[in-house]
């Protein structure tokens, strides 16, 4: 396991700030320095954990299988009308990412990016049904052998920065990094209406590992 590049600046600045505060406390009130450390060390360990980059091996699978793009918990499985790009009914599966989860987002199979767009917006709680269309979000549409799949990174009440590496026209293998979301959020996966879903509400899923769905072979 290593530290993700998106966390290097945050961890460096946090270390400098906490070190400066510790020295200030130690100078002004030496007896309180130990209590500051008791509070500061768990906070810094949490930050290190948040920006961790585990080694993941994308599973051997066929090109019609959609592998989970994020760590977290399945909070929504429903049929919806996707009106930004696909303009059709879809099966939507949503993965809620808590602050304790790995926050890297991966491509779910071999694909080509055909559309990507950033949308500014609100910061409703990520489990709020309106967050998918009202929150800050990035939409990425990929073309797979089984058809088009839309992935939406959604910011939450704590998440204030969505990082998306997707570029229209780029080609990717399953398990390549698509982006990163900081401090709790969700990823919505819009699938064709005839896709077979392999997860259930409440399931804990693992990005780059858990099988989410199978697309029908054309």
Backbone torsions as a table, in degrees:
resi	resn	phi	psi	omega
1	UNK	NA	138.9	177.9
2	UNK	-127.6	-177.9	176.3
3	UNK	-97.2	133.1	179.8
4	UNK	-69.4	147.5	-177.8
5	UNK	-60.1	-27.8	-179.6
6	UNK	-69.1	-15.2	-178.1
7	UNK	-100.4	-7.7	-173.8
8	UNK	-61.8	-45.6	179.9
9	UNK	-66.5	-44.5	-179.7
10	UNK	-60.8	-44.4	-178.8
11	UNK	-67.5	-38.2	179.6
12	UNK	-65.8	-47.8	-179.8
13	UNK	-65.3	-38.6	179.3
14	UNK	-65.0	-40.4	178.6
15	UNK	-62.9	-44.2	179.3
16	UNK	-63.6	-44.8	-178.6
17	UNK	-64.5	-47.5	-179.2
18	UNK	-65.5	-36.5	178.2
19	UNK	-65.7	-42.8	178.6
20	UNK	-64.0	-41.3	178.7
21	UNK	-65.5	-39.8	178.6
22	UNK	-62.1	-45.0	178.9
23	UNK	-63.8	-37.8	177.6
24	UNK	-64.8	-44.1	178.4
25	UNK	-65.4	-42.3	-179.2
26	UNK	-62.8	-35.3	179.3
27	UNK	-74.8	-43.7	-175.0
28	UNK	-80.7	-35.3	-177.2
29	UNK	-149.2	79.5	-175.0
30	UNK	-52.7	-34.3	-177.6
31	UNK	-68.7	-19.0	-178.8
32	UNK	-93.4	-6.8	-174.9
33	UNK	-62.1	-40.0	-179.3
34	UNK	-63.6	-35.4	179.1
35	UNK	-70.5	-34.4	176.2
36	UNK	-63.3	-42.5	178.9
37	UNK	-63.3	-38.3	179.7
38	UNK	-60.6	-33.3	178.7
39	UNK	-85.5	-39.2	-172.4
40	UNK	-75.5	-39.1	-176.6
41	UNK	-63.0	-46.7	176.7
42	UNK	-60.8	-35.2	178.3
43	UNK	-63.2	-44.0	-178.3
44	UNK	-70.5	-35.6	176.7
45	UNK	-64.4	-38.7	176.3
46	UNK	-60.9	-43.2	179.6
47	UNK	-62.3	-41.4	177.5
48	UNK	-61.2	-43.4	179.6
49	UNK	-63.9	-39.9	-178.1
50	UNK	-62.1	-39.2	-176.7
51	UNK	-95.2	18.4	179.8
52	UNK	-67.9	149.3	178.6
53	UNK	-125.2	93.3	-178.6
54	UNK	-72.8	156.2	175.9
55	UNK	-83.5	119.3	-179.9
56	UNK	-121.1	139.0	175.8
57	UNK	-111.2	117.4	-179.3
58	UNK	-62.5	133.3	-175.2
59	UNK	-68.4	153.0	173.1
60	UNK	-72.1	117.5	-176.1
61	UNK	-154.2	167.5	178.1
62	UNK	-82.9	171.7	-172.2
63	UNK	-78.7	-1.5	177.9
64	UNK	-100.6	0.5	179.7
65	UNK	-93.4	133.7	178.0
66	UNK	-104.6	118.1	179.4
67	UNK	-94.6	145.2	-174.7
68	UNK	-57.3	132.1	-179.1
69	UNK	-86.7	-2.4	-175.5
70	UNK	-155.0	154.3	171.3
71	UNK	-78.6	148.0	175.5
72	UNK	152.1	-148.3	-176.1
73	UNK	-131.4	138.1	178.2
74	UNK	-74.1	117.6	-177.3
75	UNK	-113.9	-15.9	179.7
76	UNK	-144.2	132.7	165.7
77	UNK	-137.7	110.9	-176.9
78	UNK	-157.5	162.9	174.6
79	UNK	-92.8	129.0	-177.4
80	UNK	-138.2	165.6	172.4
81	UNK	-99.8	121.0	180.0
82	UNK	-92.5	115.1	-170.8
83	UNK	-108.5	6.7	179.3
84	UNK	-87.7	-46.7	-175.6
85	UNK	-132.1	-49.3	-175.0
86	UNK	-70.2	-34.8	177.7
87	UNK	55.8	44.7	-178.9
88	UNK	-157.1	168.5	175.1
89	UNK	-71.1	141.9	-178.0
90	UNK	-140.4	162.0	165.6
91	UNK	-94.9	122.8	-179.2
92	UNK	-107.1	129.6	174.6
93	UNK	-118.9	126.6	-177.7
94	UNK	-114.7	133.6	178.3
95	UNK	-110.8	116.9	176.8
96	UNK	-88.3	128.0	-178.6
97	UNK	-107.2	113.8	177.8
98	UNK	-81.4	166.4	178.0
99	UNK	-59.4	-15.4	-179.8
100	UNK	-87.9	-12.3	-178.8
101	UNK	-80.6	160.0	166.3
102	UNK	-66.3	137.5	-173.6
103	UNK	-110.7	19.0	172.4
104	UNK	-77.8	145.2	173.1
105	UNK	-115.4	133.1	-175.5
106	UNK	-115.5	154.0	171.4
107	UNK	-70.0	138.8	-172.5
108	UNK	-85.3	-6.2	175.3
109	UNK	-177.3	177.7	177.9
110	UNK	-63.0	134.6	-171.4
111	UNK	-163.6	171.5	171.2
112	UNK	-123.4	134.7	177.1
113	UNK	-80.1	122.0	-179.3
114	UNK	-109.2	-10.2	-179.3
115	UNK	-163.5	139.2	172.3
116	UNK	-151.9	137.7	-178.8
117	UNK	-154.4	136.8	176.0
118	UNK	-94.9	137.2	178.5
119	UNK	-123.7	117.4	171.3
120	UNK	-67.2	157.9	-179.5
121	UNK	-178.9	-159.8	-176.9
122	UNK	-82.5	-177.8	177.2
123	UNK	-130.8	55.4	175.2
124	UNK	-67.1	158.8	175.5
125	UNK	-55.3	139.4	-172.2
126	UNK	-61.6	-24.4	-179.5
127	UNK	-85.9	-3.6	176.6
128	UNK	-69.4	127.8	-177.9
129	UNK	-56.0	-28.6	-178.5
130	UNK	-78.0	-11.1	-175.2
131	UNK	-62.9	-30.1	-177.4
132	UNK	-65.1	-26.1	-176.9
133	UNK	-116.7	-11.2	-177.4
134	UNK	-113.7	-22.6	-178.0
135	UNK	-80.7	165.9	168.7
136	UNK	-57.3	135.4	-174.0
137	UNK	-160.9	160.9	173.2
138	UNK	-127.6	129.9	179.6
139	UNK	-104.7	130.8	176.9
140	UNK	-129.4	125.3	176.7
141	UNK	-109.1	127.4	-179.9
142	UNK	-116.6	147.2	176.5
143	UNK	-103.1	117.2	178.6
144	UNK	-112.3	174.7	177.9
145	UNK	-63.9	-23.0	179.9
146	UNK	-95.5	2.1	-179.5
147	UNK	123.7	-170.2	-177.8
148	UNK	-84.0	140.1	174.8
149	UNK	-130.8	132.7	179.0
150	UNK	-105.1	129.5	177.3
151	UNK	-114.5	131.9	-178.7
152	UNK	-126.9	116.5	173.3
153	UNK	-84.2	124.4	-175.4
154	UNK	-119.9	127.1	175.7
155	UNK	-73.4	156.6	179.1
156	UNK	-119.5	-164.1	-178.8
157	UNK	-64.8	-32.6	179.2
158	UNK	-97.9	-34.1	-177.4
159	UNK	-69.8	122.4	-179.2
160	UNK	-123.7	10.4	177.8
161	UNK	-151.1	119.7	174.9
162	UNK	-104.7	127.6	176.3
163	UNK	-109.9	125.1	-179.7
164	UNK	-129.3	125.5	-179.1
165	UNK	-94.2	-5.5	-173.9
166	UNK	-65.0	137.5	175.6
167	UNK	-130.9	130.7	-179.7
168	UNK	-55.7	130.2	179.5
169	UNK	96.1	-10.4	-179.0
170	UNK	-79.6	151.0	179.7
171	UNK	-111.0	143.9	-175.4
172	UNK	-142.3	154.5	171.9
173	UNK	-95.2	155.8	174.2
174	UNK	-59.3	131.9	-179.1
175	UNK	97.8	-9.7	172.1
176	UNK	-66.7	150.4	-179.6
177	UNK	-76.2	129.3	176.4
178	UNK	-96.7	-29.4	-178.5
179	UNK	174.0	-165.8	-176.1
180	UNK	-153.9	139.3	176.4
181	UNK	-123.3	131.9	-173.9
182	UNK	-94.5	126.7	168.4
183	UNK	67.9	59.0	169.0
184	UNK	84.2	128.2	-174.7
185	UNK	-179.6	-158.8	177.8
186	UNK	-149.7	160.4	173.7
187	UNK	-125.8	125.5	177.6
188	UNK	-101.5	136.9	178.6
189	UNK	-118.2	117.4	178.9
190	UNK	-101.2	118.5	-173.6
191	UNK	-115.5	157.8	175.2
192	UNK	-55.6	150.0	-175.7
193	UNK	-63.4	-21.2	179.9
194	UNK	-96.2	9.1	179.1
195	UNK	-67.8	144.2	175.1
196	UNK	-88.9	122.6	-178.0
197	UNK	-92.9	135.1	-175.6
198	UNK	-113.6	12.5	177.6
199	UNK	-126.3	165.8	179.8
200	UNK	-130.1	161.9	177.6
201	UNK	-55.8	134.5	178.5
202	UNK	91.4	-11.2	179.1
203	UNK	-64.3	139.1	171.6
204	UNK	-90.7	124.9	-174.1
205	UNK	-119.1	159.3	-176.6
206	UNK	-123.3	123.0	179.7
207	UNK	-61.2	142.6	178.2
208	UNK	68.6	14.7	-176.5
209	UNK	-141.4	-50.8	-173.2
210	UNK	-77.1	133.4	177.1
211	UNK	-78.1	119.5	-177.8
212	UNK	-92.2	-46.8	-173.4
213	UNK	-158.7	164.4	171.7
214	UNK	-123.0	127.7	178.7
215	UNK	-86.8	146.7	179.6
216	UNK	-68.5	140.7	178.6
217	UNK	-78.2	128.0	-177.9
218	UNK	-75.9	NA	NA
